Amino acid sequence: MPTVTLKPIAEPELCLDCYAISPDAIAGLAESEIADLDVWEGKVKHRLGDFFAVSGNAGQTPDETHIVVDGDASRMKYIGYKMTGGLVTVKGSADMYVGGWMKGGKVHVMGNVDSFCGIQMEGGEILVDGRAQNHVGCAYRGDWRGMRGGTLRIRGDAGNDIGTFINGGTIIVEGNAFIHVSTHGEGGTVIVKGDVQGRVGGQMVKGDVYVLGEIQHMLPGFKKVETIEKEVDGGTYRLDHYVGDLGERHPTSKGQPVYGNLYVRAAT
């Protein structure tokens, strides 16, 4: 696959909006054309080449293009913005909005990410080897449409507001999460393999949440209905199954209400 390597050579004074670091933005471009793409530091427009040494040519389509950010990008926002295909690899950490609004392809961040990773994503795959901050796979502020498709995996811990307004797709946090998981959930799946402090599934209407550790503070709107064994992300677990949020409005199917499902690892 044709590969474009971006090696950081300067650190911006403000965080840098890097909409150009996406296979869709650079497909079909030569090295010099990629270096001339716009990036924004606040209201000031710069060239991508002012902050990155650019080497390599892009593929003819996004699907044929691999971007490697060869170094720390912890002050670079919007990496993988609206991408529909291809591959982005960050050999370090990245700032906010990684994979935001993406529809296809894959983003792999080998370090940590800041908030809003995978915001409103519709497809594709995001893999973060480290931890994430807040609002993973959530809706944009003021919008009711959260993540709708794809897979988002955080191998470390995550912060608060994971999967707010999630409508589809899968979020997997292999570490712990803080509070507000799948708030206003309308579908999709959220898996937290560690512990959650509380506020899981608040105002959740549909979808599935799995907590394979402990929930320190359960919300009162969930009712236990059974204890089952179930396969989750390649492992089999004994889980207490709750339905809810019972205080929220719920659609019906064949005359029966449809609830969200919360599965919590059962005590041994």
LINUR-V901806 format. One record per backbone hydrogen bond with DSSP energy under -1.0 kcal/mol. CO is the residue of the C=O (numbers start at 1). NH is the residue of the N-H. If there is no record, write none. Layout:
co nh
CO NH
CO NH
This chain:
co nh
2 66
4 68
5 55
6 70
7 53
16 77
17 40
18 21
20 22
21 80
22 26
23 27
26 29
29 58
30 34
31 35
34 37
35 49
37 48
39 46
40 17
41 44
44 41
46 39
47 50
48 51
48 52
51 9
51 10
53 7
55 5
59 28
62 65
65 87
66 4
67 89
68 6
69 71
69 91
73 76
73 95
75 16
76 95
77 18
78 81
79 99
80 83
83 103
83 104
86 106
87 67
88 108
89 69
90 92
90 110
92 111
93 73
96 78
97 100
98 118
99 102
100 82
102 122
102 123
105 125
106 88
107 127
108 90
109 129
111 130
112 94
115 97
116 119
117 137
118 121
119 101
121 148
121 149
124 151
125 107
126 153
127 109
128 155
130 156
131 113
133 159
134 116
135 138
136 163
137 147
138 120
140 143
147 167
147 168
150 170
151 126
152 172
153 128
154 174
156 175
157 132
159 178
160 135
162 182
163 166
165 146
166 186
169 189
170 152
171 191
172 154
173 193
175 194
176 158
178 197
178 198
179 161
180 162
181 201
182 185
183 165
185 205
185 206
188 208
189 171
190 210
191 173
192 212
194 213
195 177
196 216
197 217
198 180
199 181
201 204
202 184
207 261
208 190
209 263
210 192
211 265
214 196
221 246
223 243
226 241
228 239
230 237
232 235
235 232
237 230
238 266
239 228
240 264
241 225
241 226
242 262
243 223
244 260
245 248
251 258
253 256
256 253
260 244
261 209
262 242
263 211
264 240
